[in-house]
Amino acid sequence: VQLQASGGGFVQAGGSLKLSCASSERTFSSYPVGWFRQVPGKEREFVGAITWRGMNTYYADSLMGRFTISRDSKSSLTLQMNSLKPEDTAVYYCKAVAGTNIYWGQGTLVTVSS
């Protein structure tokens, strides 16, 4: 499964960005997928996840209410980020779980200025 993340960029605090994660895998909609983020020197942390077919969503407690995960189609995942803060600056990765296999996208950088 190949995942292609996009949509990162530079935004001022309080602004919004929408990240996308696309897959060419026809069965992508049947996988639970999610977003993680990582700051240099720190561990990768959970942002949010969505189950197959979008039945349920889960978020890191600190991000709930500002970030929204959704499936735009059978082959894409989005992360809508609102009210961004400088501490949201990180490389964001999408992740898919297919059985016992885990797949990561290449990451997209989000920079939030104060």
C-alpha positions as CSV (number, residue, x, y, z in Angstrom):
1,V,0.0,0.0,0.0
2,Q,1.5,3.3,-1.1
3,L,0.3,6.5,0.7
4,Q,0.9,10.0,-0.6
5,A,0.5,12.8,1.9
6,S,0.1,16.4,0.8
7,G,-1.3,19.8,1.8
8,G,1.3,20.9,4.3
9,G,2.6,24.4,4.3
10,F,3.2,27.6,6.2
11,V,0.3,29.2,8.1
12,Q,-0.1,31.8,10.8
13,A,-1.5,31.0,14.2
14,G,-5.2,30.8,14.1
15,G,-5.3,29.7,10.5
16,S,-6.3,26.4,8.9
17,L,-4.8,23.8,6.7
18,K,-6.2,20.6,5.1
19,L,-4.0,17.6,4.7
20,S,-4.7,14.8,2.3
21,C,-3.5,11.2,2.1
22,A,-4.1,9.4,-1.1
23,S,-3.7,5.8,-1.9
24,S,-3.9,3.8,-5.1
25,E,-5.0,0.7,-3.2
26,R,-8.5,-0.3,-4.2
27,T,-9.2,-1.7,-0.7
28,F,-8.0,1.5,1.1
29,S,-11.5,2.2,2.4
30,S,-11.5,-1.1,4.3
31,Y,-8.4,-0.2,6.3
32,P,-8.4,1.8,9.6
33,V,-6.2,4.8,8.8
34,G,-4.9,7.8,10.8
35,W,-2.6,10.7,11.2
36,F,0.5,11.1,13.3
37,R,2.9,13.9,13.7
38,Q,6.5,14.3,14.7
39,V,8.8,17.1,15.8
40,P,12.5,16.6,15.4
41,G,14.0,15.1,18.5
42,K,10.6,13.8,19.7
43,E,8.6,10.6,19.3
44,R,5.9,10.4,16.7
45,E,2.6,11.1,18.3
46,F,-1.0,10.2,17.6
47,V,-3.2,12.8,16.0
48,G,-6.3,10.9,15.1
49,A,-7.7,7.9,13.3
50,I,-10.8,6.8,11.4
51,T,-12.1,3.3,11.1
52,W,-13.0,1.6,7.8
53,R,-15.8,3.2,6.0
54,G,-15.5,6.1,8.4
55,M,-17.8,4.6,11.0
56,N,-15.8,6.0,14.0
57,T,-13.2,8.6,14.6
58,Y,-10.7,9.0,17.4
59,Y,-8.5,12.0,18.3
60,A,-5.7,12.9,20.7
61,D,-7.4,14.6,23.6
62,S,-5.5,17.8,23.1
63,L,-6.6,18.2,19.5
64,M,-10.2,17.3,19.8
65,G,-12.4,20.1,18.5
66,R,-9.7,21.6,16.3
67,F,-8.8,18.7,14.0
68,T,-11.3,16.6,11.9
69,I,-10.5,13.4,10.1
70,S,-12.6,12.2,7.2
71,R,-12.6,9.9,4.2
72,D,-13.2,12.0,1.1
73,S,-13.4,8.9,-1.1
74,K,-12.6,5.3,-1.2
75,S,-9.0,6.1,-1.8
76,S,-8.3,9.3,0.2
77,L,-8.1,10.5,3.8
78,T,-8.1,14.1,4.9
79,L,-7.2,16.0,8.1
80,Q,-8.8,19.4,8.5
81,M,-6.8,21.5,11.0
82,N,-8.4,24.7,12.4
83,S,-7.2,27.2,14.9
84,L,-3.7,26.1,14.4
85,K,-1.1,26.9,17.1
86,P,2.7,27.1,16.8
87,E,2.9,23.9,18.8
88,D,1.1,22.1,15.9
89,T,4.3,22.6,13.8
90,A,5.5,19.1,12.8
91,V,5.8,16.7,10.0
92,Y,2.4,15.0,9.6
93,Y,2.2,11.3,8.5
94,C,-0.7,9.2,7.4
95,K,-0.8,5.6,8.4
96,A,-2.8,2.6,7.3
97,V,-3.2,-0.7,9.0
98,A,-3.9,-3.7,6.7
99,G,-4.1,-6.8,8.8
100,T,-0.7,-7.2,10.4
101,N,1.0,-4.8,8.0
102,I,1.5,-1.1,8.7
103,Y,2.1,1.5,6.0
104,W,3.3,5.1,6.3
105,G,3.1,8.0,4.0
106,Q,6.2,10.1,3.4
107,G,5.1,13.0,5.6
108,T,4.1,16.6,4.9
109,L,5.5,19.5,6.8
110,V,3.2,21.9,8.6
111,T,4.7,25.1,10.0
112,V,2.6,27.5,12.1
113,S,4.0,30.9,12.9
114,S,3.2,32.9,16.0
